[in-house]
Amino acid sequence: MHPFERGKTAPVPGIKPSLHVLLKEGWELAPRKRSFVTESGEQLSLKGILPEGARVVPVAPSLAKAGHHFRSDAERYLARNVQVVFPEGVDAAEYADSLRQLDPVEEVRMPPQIGLA
């Protein structure tokens, strides 16, 4: 677990656990697949890394659909941001280190903890 990540907290009903992932330059989420790809076609599958039922979705879906050549630098940065959404009951923090070790991944962050104080 990353030093700034909190320990386990009680899950909030109705909110699925997730992680925010920033991919390295040149990598992005493959359309309709649970994998990361480069423009040159290099691919890394997330099968066996994430639990069954986990979804990987772009943070900016419309940018993910746009072609590489039609994006500005800021849009290319946003297209590198993805969210991994886990099934209810899964501790997302358990998968953070596994994702950090992947070559295409630059950064993995826990989302803000939602709850009433």
N, CA, C and O atoms as a GROMACS GRO file, in nm:
protein
  468
    1MET      N    1   0.086  -0.117   0.000
    1MET     CA    2   0.000   0.000   0.000
    1MET      C    3   0.090   0.124   0.000
    1MET      O    4   0.194   0.126   0.066
    2HIS      N    5   0.051   0.223  -0.073
    2HIS     CA    6   0.124   0.349  -0.081
    2HIS      C    7   0.116   0.420   0.055
    2HIS      O    8   0.013   0.411   0.121
    3PRO      N    9   0.221   0.489   0.097
    3PRO     CA   10   0.222   0.551   0.230
    3PRO      C   11   0.109   0.650   0.254
    3PRO      O   12   0.067   0.668   0.368
    4PHE      N   13   0.059   0.715   0.149
    4PHE     CA   14  -0.046   0.814   0.166
    4PHE      C   15  -0.186   0.753   0.162
    4PHE      O   16  -0.285   0.822   0.187
    5GLU      N   17  -0.196   0.624   0.130
    5GLU     CA   18  -0.326   0.560   0.126
    5GLU      C   19  -0.368   0.523   0.267
    5GLU      O   20  -0.287   0.479   0.348
    6ARG      N   21  -0.494   0.540   0.293
    6ARG     CA   22  -0.546   0.504   0.425
    6ARG      C   23  -0.566   0.354   0.432
    6ARG      O   24  -0.571   0.285   0.331
    7GLY      N   25  -0.576   0.307   0.553
    7GLY     CA   26  -0.605   0.166   0.573
    7GLY      C   27  -0.748   0.136   0.530
    7GLY      O   28  -0.816   0.223   0.475
    8LYS      N   29  -0.791   0.017   0.554
    8LYS     CA   30  -0.926  -0.023   0.514
    8LYS      C   31  -1.030   0.063   0.585
    8LYS      O   32  -1.022   0.089   0.705
    9THR      N   33  -1.129   0.105   0.507
    9THR     CA   34  -1.241   0.178   0.564
    9THR      C   35  -1.367   0.101   0.530
    9THR      O   36  -1.369   0.021   0.436
   10ALA      N   37  -1.470   0.125   0.604
   10ALA     CA   38  -1.596   0.056   0.577
   10ALA      C   39  -1.649   0.101   0.441
   10ALA      O   40  -1.651   0.220   0.412
   11PRO      N   41  -1.693   0.006   0.357
   11PRO     CA   42  -1.746   0.044   0.226
   11PRO      C   43  -1.875   0.123   0.239
   11PRO      O   44  -1.956   0.100   0.329
   12VAL      N   45  -1.893   0.217   0.149
   12VAL     CA   46  -2.014   0.297   0.146
   12VAL      C   47  -2.115   0.224   0.059
   12VAL      O   48  -2.085   0.194  -0.057
   13PRO      N   49  -2.234   0.193   0.110
   13PRO     CA   50  -2.333   0.120   0.032
   13PRO      C   51  -2.365   0.192  -0.098
   13PRO      O   52  -2.387   0.313  -0.100
   14GLY      N   53  -2.368   0.117  -0.208
   14GLY     CA   54  -2.404   0.172  -0.338
   14GLY      C   55  -2.288   0.233  -0.416
   14GLY      O   56  -2.306   0.270  -0.532
   15ILE      N   57  -2.171   0.246  -0.355
   15ILE     CA   58  -2.056   0.302  -0.426
   15ILE      C   59  -1.951   0.192  -0.439
   15ILE      O   60  -1.901   0.139  -0.340
   16LYS      N   61  -1.920   0.160  -0.564
   16LYS     CA   62  -1.822   0.054  -0.590
   16LYS      C   63  -1.681   0.108  -0.569
   16LYS      O   64  -1.653   0.224  -0.598
   17PRO      N   65  -1.592   0.023  -0.518
   17PRO     CA   66  -1.453   0.066  -0.498
   17PRO      C   67  -1.386   0.087  -0.634
   17PRO      O   68  -1.419   0.021  -0.732
   18SER      N   69  -1.290   0.181  -0.637
   18SER     CA   70  -1.222   0.210  -0.764
   18SER      C   71  -1.081   0.261  -0.741
   18SER      O   72  -1.044   0.296  -0.629
   19LEU      N   73  -1.003   0.265  -0.848
   19LEU     CA   74  -0.870   0.323  -0.850
   19LEU      C   75  -0.859   0.414  -0.971
   19LEU      O   76  -0.918   0.386  -1.076
   20HIS      N   77  -0.786   0.523  -0.957
   20HIS     CA   78  -0.758   0.612  -1.070
   20HIS      C   79  -0.619   0.578  -1.121
   20HIS      O   80  -0.524   0.574  -1.043
   21VAL      N   81  -0.606   0.553  -1.251
   21VAL     CA   82  -0.479   0.512  -1.310
   21VAL      C   83  -0.441   0.613  -1.418
   21VAL      O   84  -0.521   0.645  -1.506
   22LEU      N   85  -0.317   0.662  -1.412
   22LEU     CA   86  -0.261   0.746  -1.516
   22LEU      C   87  -0.160   0.661  -1.592
   22LEU      O   88  -0.066   0.609  -1.534
   23LEU      N   89  -0.180   0.649  -1.722
   23LEU     CA   90  -0.090   0.570  -1.805
   23LEU      C   91   0.027   0.657  -1.852
   23LEU      O   92   0.016   0.779  -1.860
   24LYS      N   93   0.139   0.591  -1.882
   24LYS     CA   94   0.255   0.663  -1.934
   24LYS      C   95   0.224   0.716  -2.073
   24LYS      O   96   0.134   0.667  -2.141
   25GLU      N   97   0.301   0.815  -2.115
   25GLU     CA   98   0.283   0.871  -2.248
   25GLU      C   99   0.297   0.762  -2.352
   25GLU      O  100   0.386   0.677  -2.343
   26GLY      N  101   0.208   0.764  -2.451
   26GLY     CA  102   0.212   0.664  -2.557
   26GLY      C  103   0.119   0.546  -2.532
   26GLY      O  104   0.096   0.467  -2.624
   27TRP      N  105   0.066   0.532  -2.411
   27TRP     CA  106  -0.024   0.423  -2.377
   27TRP      C  107  -0.165   0.476  -2.359
   27TRP      O  108  -0.184   0.591  -2.320
   28GLU      N  109  -0.264   0.392  -2.388
   28GLU     CA  110  -0.404   0.426  -2.361
   28GLU      C  111  -0.484   0.298  -2.348
   28GLU      O  112  -0.435   0.188  -2.375
   29LEU      N  113  -0.608   0.313  -2.308
   29LEU     CA  114  -0.698   0.200  -2.290
   29LEU      C  115  -0.743   0.151  -2.427
   29LEU      O  116  -0.784   0.231  -2.511
   30ALA      N  117  -0.737   0.021  -2.449
   30ALA     CA  118  -0.784  -0.036  -2.575
   30ALA      C  119  -0.936  -0.033  -2.577
   30ALA      O  120  -1.000  -0.067  -2.477
   31PRO      N  121  -0.995   0.006  -2.688
   31PRO     CA  122  -1.142   0.010  -2.694
   31PRO      C  123  -1.203  -0.129  -2.675
   31PRO      O  124  -1.159  -0.226  -2.738
   32ARG      N  125  -1.302  -0.138  -2.589
   32ARG     CA  126  -1.378  -0.261  -2.563
   32ARG      C  127  -1.292  -0.379  -2.517
   32ARG      O  128  -1.332  -0.494  -2.534
   33LYS      N  129  -1.176  -0.353  -2.462
   33LYS     CA  130  -1.091  -0.461  -2.411
   33LYS      C  131  -1.038  -0.422  -2.274
   33LYS      O  132  -1.032  -0.303  -2.241
   34ARG      N  133  -1.001  -0.521  -2.196
   34ARG     CA  134  -0.938  -0.494  -2.067
   34ARG      C  135  -0.788  -0.500  -2.086
   34ARG      O  136  -0.719  -0.586  -2.032
   35SER      N  137  -0.738  -0.404  -2.166
   35SER     CA  138  -0.594  -0.399  -2.191
   35SER      C  139  -0.551  -0.258  -2.225
   35SER      O  140  -0.632  -0.172  -2.260
   36PHE      N  141  -0.420  -0.235  -2.214
   36PHE     CA  142  -0.360  -0.109  -2.252
   36PHE      C  143  -0.283  -0.130  -2.380
   36PHE      O  144  -0.222  -0.236  -2.400
   37VAL      N  145  -0.284  -0.031  -2.470
   37VAL     CA  146  -0.216  -0.041  -2.599
   37VAL      C  147  -0.138   0.085  -2.630
   37VAL      O  148  -0.163   0.192  -2.573
   38THR      N  149  -0.041   0.072  -2.721
   38THR     CA  150   0.033   0.186  -2.774
   38THR      C  151  -0.013   0.209  -2.917
   38THR      O  152  -0.082   0.126  -2.976
   39GLU      N  153   0.026   0.324  -2.972
   39GLU     CA  154  -0.008   0.353  -3.111
   39GLU      C  155   0.055   0.252  -3.205
   39GLU      O  156  -0.001   0.222  -3.310
   40SER      N  157   0.171   0.198  -3.168
   40SER     CA  158   0.240   0.101  -3.253
   40SER      C  159   0.183  -0.040  -3.241
   40SER      O  160   0.225  -0.130  -3.314
   41GLY      N  161   0.086  -0.061  -3.150
   41GLY     CA  162   0.020  -0.191  -3.139
   41GLY      C  163   0.065  -0.277  -3.023
   41GLY      O  164   0.010  -0.386  -3.004
   42GLU      N  165   0.164  -0.233  -2.946
   42GLU     CA  166   0.204  -0.309  -2.827
   42GLU      C  167   0.086  -0.313  -2.732
   42GLU      O  168   0.015  -0.213  -2.716
   43GLN      N  169   0.063  -0.430  -2.669
   43GLN     CA  170  -0.056  -0.446  -2.586
   43GLN      C  171  -0.022  -0.519  -2.456
   43GLN      O  172   0.061  -0.609  -2.454
   44LEU      N  173  -0.088  -0.477  -2.348
   44LEU     CA  174  -0.075  -0.545  -2.219
   44LEU      C  175  -0.214  -0.575  -2.167
   44LEU      O  176  -0.292  -0.484  -2.138
   45SER      N  177  -0.246  -0.703  -2.155
   45SER     CA  178  -0.377  -0.746  -2.106
   45SER      C  179  -0.381  -0.739  -1.954
   45SER      O  180  -0.281  -0.764  -1.886
   46LEU      N  181  -0.498  -0.706  -1.901
   46LEU     CA  182  -0.518  -0.700  -1.756
   46LEU      C  183  -0.582  -0.827  -1.702
   46LEU      O  184  -0.614  -0.835  -1.583
   47LYS      N  185  -0.602  -0.926  -1.788
   47LYS     CA  186  -0.657  -1.053  -1.742
   47LYS      C  187  -0.558  -1.117  -1.646
   47LYS      O  188  -0.437  -1.120  -1.673
   48GLY      N  189  -0.607  -1.168  -1.537
   48GLY     CA  190  -0.522  -1.229  -1.437
   48GLY      C  191  -0.465  -1.130  -1.337
   48GLY      O  192  -0.412  -1.169  -1.233
   49ILE      N  193  -0.476  -1.001  -1.369
   49ILE     CA  194  -0.428  -0.896  -1.278
   49ILE      C  195  -0.544  -0.841  -1.196
   49ILE      O  196  -0.531  -0.816  -1.076
   50LEU      N  197  -0.657  -0.821  -1.263
   50LEU     CA  198  -0.776  -0.767  -1.197
   50LEU      C  199  -0.876  -0.880  -1.169
   50LEU      O  200  -0.876  -0.981  -1.240
   51PRO      N  201  -0.958  -0.865  -1.067
   51PRO     CA  202  -1.057  -0.970  -1.036
   51PRO      C  203  -1.168  -0.973  -1.141
   51PRO      O  204  -1.191  -0.877  -1.213
   52GLU      N  205  -1.235  -1.085  -1.146
   52GLU     CA  206  -1.350  -1.100  -1.236
   52GLU      C  207  -1.455  -0.996  -1.201
   52GLU      O  208  -1.485  -0.973  -1.084
   53GLY      N  209  -1.509  -0.933  -1.302
   53GLY     CA  210  -1.612  -0.832  -1.281
   53GLY      C  211  -1.560  -0.691  -1.271
   53GLY      O  212  -1.638  -0.596  -1.268
   54ALA      N  213  -1.428  -0.673  -1.267
   54ALA     CA  214  -1.371  -0.538  -1.264
   54ALA      C  215  -1.383  -0.476  -1.404
   54ALA      O  216  -1.366  -0.544  -1.505
   55ARG      N  217  -1.412  -0.346  -1.407
   55ARG     CA  218  -1.422  -0.275  -1.535
   55ARG      C  219  -1.315  -0.168  -1.541
   55ARG      O  220  -1.282  -0.105  -1.441
   56VAL      N  221  -1.260  -0.149  -1.660
   56VAL     CA  222  -1.162  -0.043  -1.683
   56VAL      C  223  -1.226   0.053  -1.782
   56VAL      O  224  -1.258   0.015  -1.894
   57VAL      N  225  -1.244   0.179  -1.739
   57VAL     CA  226  -1.316   0.276  -1.822
   57VAL      C  227  -1.234   0.404  -1.835
   57VAL      O  228  -1.161   0.442  -1.742
   58PRO      N  229  -1.245   0.471  -1.950
   58PRO     CA  230  -1.174   0.598  -1.965
   58PRO      C  231  -1.240   0.707  -1.881
   58PRO      O  232  -1.362   0.707  -1.865
   59VAL      N  233  -1.161   0.798  -1.828
   59VAL     CA  234  -1.214   0.911  -1.752
   59VAL      C  235  -1.284   1.008  -1.846
   59VAL      O  236  -1.384   1.070  -1.809
   60ALA      N  237  -1.233   1.021  -1.968
   60ALA     CA  238  -1.292   1.110  -2.069
   60ALA      C  239  -1.329   1.024  -2.191
   60ALA      O  240  -1.250   1.015  -2.286
   61PRO      N  241  -1.447   0.961  -2.190
   61PRO     CA  242  -1.484   0.867  -2.298
   61PRO      C  243  -1.480   0.927  -2.438
   61PRO      O  244  -1.439   0.859  -2.532
   62SER      N  245  -1.521   1.053  -2.454
   62SER     CA  246  -1.521   1.110  -2.588
   62SER      C  247  -1.379   1.126  -2.642
   62SER      O  248  -1.357   1.113  -2.762
   63LEU      N  249  -1.283   1.154  -2.556
   63LEU     CA  250  -1.144   1.164  -2.601
   63LEU      C  251  -1.086   1.028  -2.633
   63LEU      O  252  -1.003   1.015  -2.723
   64ALA      N  253  -1.130   0.927  -2.562
   64ALA     CA  254  -1.081   0.791  -2.588
   64ALA      C  255  -1.124   0.745  -2.727
   64ALA      O  256  -1.055   0.665  -2.790
   65LYS      N  257  -1.237   0.795  -2.775
   65LYS     CA  258  -1.288   0.756  -2.907
   65LYS      C  259  -1.223   0.836  -3.019
   65LYS      O  260  -1.221   0.790  -3.134
   66ALA      N  261  -1.169   0.954  -2.989
   66ALA     CA  262  -1.107   1.039  -3.091
   66ALA      C  263  -0.974   0.979  -3.135
   66ALA      O  264  -0.906   0.913  -3.057
   67GLY      N  265  -0.938   1.002  -3.258
   67GLY     CA  266  -0.811   0.952  -3.311
   67GLY      C  267  -0.691   1.021  -3.247
   67GLY      O  268  -0.702   1.135  -3.201
   68HIS      N  269  -0.578   0.951  -3.244
   68HIS     CA  270  -0.455   1.004  -3.184
   68HIS      C  271  -0.414   1.138  -3.246
   68HIS      O  272  -0.367   1.228  -3.176
   69HIS      N  273  -0.431   1.150  -3.374
   69HIS     CA  274  -0.381   1.266  -3.447
   69HIS      C  275  -0.468   1.390  -3.430
   69HIS      O  276  -0.427   1.500  -3.467
   70PHE      N  277  -0.586   1.373  -3.374
   70PHE     CA  278  -0.679   1.485  -3.362
   70PHE      C  279  -0.682   1.544  -3.221
   70PHE      O  280  -0.766   1.630  -3.192
   71ARG      N  281  -0.593   1.500  -3.135
   71ARG     CA  282  -0.592   1.547  -2.996
   71ARG      C  283  -0.481   1.647  -2.972
   71ARG      O  284  -0.371   1.636  -3.027
   72SER      N  285  -0.510   1.746  -2.887
   72SER     CA  286  -0.407   1.839  -2.842
   72SER      C  287  -0.326   1.769  -2.732
   72SER      O  288  -0.359   1.658  -2.691
   73ASP      N  289  -0.220   1.834  -2.685
   73ASP     CA  290  -0.139   1.775  -2.577
   73ASP      C  291  -0.223   1.752  -2.452
   73ASP      O  292  -0.212   1.648  -2.388
   74ALA      N  293  -0.308   1.850  -2.417
   74ALA     CA  294  -0.393   1.837  -2.299
   74ALA      C  295  -0.493   1.723  -2.316
   74ALA      O  296  -0.521   1.649  -2.222
   75GLU      N  297  -0.546   1.708  -2.436
   75GLU     CA  298  -0.642   1.600  -2.462
   75GLU      C  299  -0.574   1.464  -2.457
   75GLU      O  300  -0.633   1.367  -2.410
   76ARG      N  301  -0.450   1.455  -2.505
   76ARG     CA  302  -0.376   1.328  -2.497
   76ARG      C  303  -0.351   1.292  -2.351
   76ARG      O  304  -0.357   1.174  -2.314
   77TYR      N  305  -0.323   1.392  -2.267
   77TYR     CA  306  -0.304   1.366  -2.124
   77TYR      C  307  -0.433   1.312  -2.062
   77TYR      O  308  -0.430   1.212  -1.989
   78LEU      N  309  -0.545   1.376  -2.090
   78LEU     CA  310  -0.673   1.330  -2.036
   78LEU      C  311  -0.707   1.189  -2.084
   78LEU      O  312  -0.764   1.110  -2.008
   79ALA      N  313  -0.672   1.156  -2.208
   79ALA     CA  314  -0.701   1.023  -2.262
   79ALA      C  315  -0.620   0.914  -2.193
   79ALA      O  316  -0.656   0.796  -2.199
   80ARG      N  317  -0.511   0.952  -2.127
   80ARG     CA  318  -0.428   0.855  -2.054
   80ARG      C  319  -0.484   0.823  -1.916
   80ARG      O  320  -0.431   0.734  -1.849
   81ASN      N  321  -0.588   0.891  -1.874
   81ASN     CA  322  -0.649   0.869  -1.742
   81ASN      C  323  -0.761   0.767  -1.753
   81ASN      O  324  -0.854   0.784  -1.832
   82VAL      N  325  -0.752   0.662  -1.673
   82VAL     CA  326  -0.856   0.559  -1.671
   82VAL      C  327  -0.896   0.531  -1.527
   82VAL      O  328  -0.823   0.561  -1.433
   83GLN      N  329  -1.013   0.472  -1.511
   83GLN     CA  330  -1.061   0.434  -1.379
   83GLN      C  331  -1.088   0.285  -1.380
   83GLN      O  332  -1.150   0.232  -1.473
   84VAL      N  333  -1.041   0.217  -1.276
   84VAL     CA  334  -1.068   0.074  -1.259
   84VAL      C  335  -1.177   0.064  -1.153
   84VAL      O  336  -1.157   0.104  -1.039
   85VAL      N  337  -1.291   0.010  -1.193
   85VAL     CA  338  -1.406  -0.003  -1.102
   85VAL      C  339  -1.420  -0.150  -1.066
   85VAL      O  340  -1.433  -0.236  -1.153
   86PHE      N  341  -1.416  -0.177  -0.936
   86PHE     CA  342  -1.420  -0.314  -0.886
   86PHE      C  343  -1.562  -0.351  -0.842
   86PHE      O  344  -1.643  -0.263  -0.813
   87PRO      N  345  -1.592  -0.481  -0.838
   87PRO     CA  346  -1.722  -0.523  -0.784
   87PRO      C  347  -1.733  -0.487  -0.636
   87PRO      O  348  -1.632  -0.475  -0.567
   88GLU      N  349  -1.855  -0.470  -0.588
   88GLU     CA  350  -1.876  -0.439  -0.446
   88GLU      C  351  -1.813  -0.549  -0.361
   88GLU      O  352  -1.818  -0.667  -0.396
   89GLY      N  353  -1.754  -0.508  -0.250
   89GLY     CA  354  -1.693  -0.603  -0.158
   89GLY      C  355  -1.545  -0.627  -0.184
   89GLY      O  356  -1.479  -0.690  -0.101
   90VAL      N  357  -1.491  -0.579  -0.296
   90VAL     CA  358  -1.349  -0.597  -0.326
   90VAL      C  359  -1.273  -0.478  -0.267
   90VAL      O  360  -1.318  -0.364  -0.277
   91ASP      N  361  -1.158  -0.504  -0.207
   91ASP     CA  362  -1.073  -0.397  -0.154
   91ASP      C  363  -0.981  -0.351  -0.266
   91ASP      O  364  -0.885  -0.420  -0.300
   92ALA      N  365  -1.009  -0.236  -0.323
   92ALA     CA  366  -0.933  -0.183  -0.436
   92ALA      C  367  -0.786  -0.164  -0.402
   92ALA      O  368  -0.699  -0.181  -0.488
   93ALA      N  369  -0.756  -0.129  -0.276
   93ALA     CA  370  -0.618  -0.105  -0.234
   93ALA      C  371  -0.531  -0.228  -0.253
   93ALA      O  372  -0.410  -0.215  -0.271
   94GLU      N  373  -0.589  -0.346  -0.248
   94GLU     CA  374  -0.513  -0.470  -0.267
   94GLU      C  375  -0.457  -0.481  -0.408
   94GLU      O  376  -0.360  -0.554  -0.429
   95TYR      N  377  -0.516  -0.411  -0.504
   95TYR     CA  378  -0.474  -0.420  -0.644
   95TYR      C  379  -0.388  -0.301  -0.686
   95TYR      O  380  -0.333  -0.302  -0.796
   96ALA      N  381  -0.374  -0.200  -0.602
   96ALA     CA  382  -0.299  -0.080  -0.638
   96ALA      C  383  -0.153  -0.111  -0.668
   96ALA      O  384  -0.101  -0.065  -0.770
   97ASP      N  385  -0.086  -0.186  -0.584
   97ASP     CA  386   0.055  -0.217  -0.606
   97ASP      C  387   0.075  -0.301  -0.731
   97ASP      O  388   0.173  -0.281  -0.804
   98SER      N  389  -0.015  -0.395  -0.758
   98SER     CA  390  -0.004  -0.478  -0.879
   98SER      C  391  -0.012  -0.391  -1.004
   98SER      O  392   0.062  -0.413  -1.101
   99LEU      N  393  -0.100  -0.293  -1.002
   99LEU     CA  394  -0.112  -0.203  -1.118
   99LEU      C  395   0.009  -0.111  -1.130
   99LEU      O  396   0.054  -0.084  -1.241
  100ARG      N  397   0.062  -0.064  -1.018
  100ARG     CA  398   0.179   0.025  -1.020
  100ARG      C  399   0.300  -0.042  -1.084
  100ARG      O  400   0.385   0.025  -1.142
  101GLN      N  401   0.309  -0.173  -1.074
  101GLN     CA  402   0.424  -0.246  -1.125
  101GLN      C  403   0.418  -0.269  -1.276
  101GLN      O  404   0.516  -0.313  -1.335
  102LEU      N  405   0.305  -0.240  -1.338
  102LEU     CA  406   0.291  -0.260  -1.482
  102LEU      C  407   0.367  -0.153  -1.559
  102LEU      O  408   0.366  -0.037  -1.520
  103ASP      N  409   0.431  -0.191  -1.668
  103ASP     CA  410   0.510  -0.099  -1.747
  103ASP      C  411   0.430   0.021  -1.801
  103ASP      O  412   0.483   0.132  -1.800
  104PRO      N  413   0.306   0.004  -1.848
  104PRO     CA  414   0.232   0.120  -1.902
  104PRO      C  415   0.183   0.218  -1.797
  104PRO      O  416   0.138   0.328  -1.832
  105VAL      N  417   0.190   0.183  -1.670
  105VAL     CA  418   0.128   0.264  -1.564
  105VAL      C  419   0.228   0.363  -1.504
  105VAL      O  420   0.336   0.324  -1.459
  106GLU      N  421   0.190   0.491  -1.504
  106GLU     CA  422   0.272   0.595  -1.445
  106GLU      C  423   0.234   0.619  -1.298
  106GLU      O  424   0.321   0.640  -1.214
  107GLU      N  425   0.103   0.615  -1.268
  107GLU     CA  426   0.056   0.648  -1.134
  107GLU      C  427  -0.076   0.579  -1.105
  107GLU      O  428  -0.160   0.564  -1.194
  108VAL      N  429  -0.095   0.537  -0.980
  108VAL     CA  430  -0.221   0.480  -0.934
  108VAL      C  431  -0.260   0.552  -0.806
  108VAL      O  432  -0.180   0.565  -0.713
  109ARG      N  433  -0.385   0.600  -0.802
  109ARG     CA  434  -0.432   0.672  -0.684
  109ARG      C  435  -0.566   0.616  -0.637
  109ARG      O  436  -0.648   0.570  -0.716
  110MET      N  437  -0.584   0.622  -0.507
  110MET     CA  438  -0.713   0.589  -0.448
  110MET      C  439  -0.802   0.712  -0.462
  110MET      O  440  -0.753   0.824  -0.447
  111PRO      N  441  -0.930   0.696  -0.491
  111PRO     CA  442  -1.018   0.811  -0.496
  111PRO      C  443  -1.045   0.864  -0.355
  111PRO      O  444  -1.017   0.794  -0.258
  112PRO      N  445  -1.098   0.984  -0.343
  112PRO     CA  446  -1.132   1.036  -0.212
  112PRO      C  447  -1.231   0.943  -0.141
  112PRO      O  448  -1.319   0.884  -0.206
  113GLN      N  449  -1.218   0.929  -0.012
  113GLN     CA  450  -1.309   0.846   0.066
  113GLN      C  451  -1.438   0.921   0.089
  113GLN      O  452  -1.437   1.034   0.139
  114ILE      N  453  -1.548   0.860   0.054
  114ILE     CA  454  -1.678   0.922   0.071
  114ILE      C  455  -1.744   0.868   0.197
  114ILE      O  456  -1.747   0.747   0.219
  115GLY      N  457  -1.794   0.956   0.277
  115GLY     CA  458  -1.860   0.912   0.398
  115GLY      C  459  -1.900   1.031   0.484
  115GLY      O  460  -1.858   1.145   0.460
  116LEU      N  461  -1.977   1.004   0.579
  116LEU     CA  462  -2.020   1.109   0.672
  116LEU      C  463  -1.935   1.102   0.797
  116LEU      O  464  -1.911   0.994   0.850
  117ALA      N  465  -1.891   1.216   0.844
  117ALA     CA  466  -1.807   1.218   0.964
  117ALA      C  467  -1.893   1.237   1.086
  117ALA      O  468  -1.842   1.241   1.198
   0.00000   0.00000   0.00000
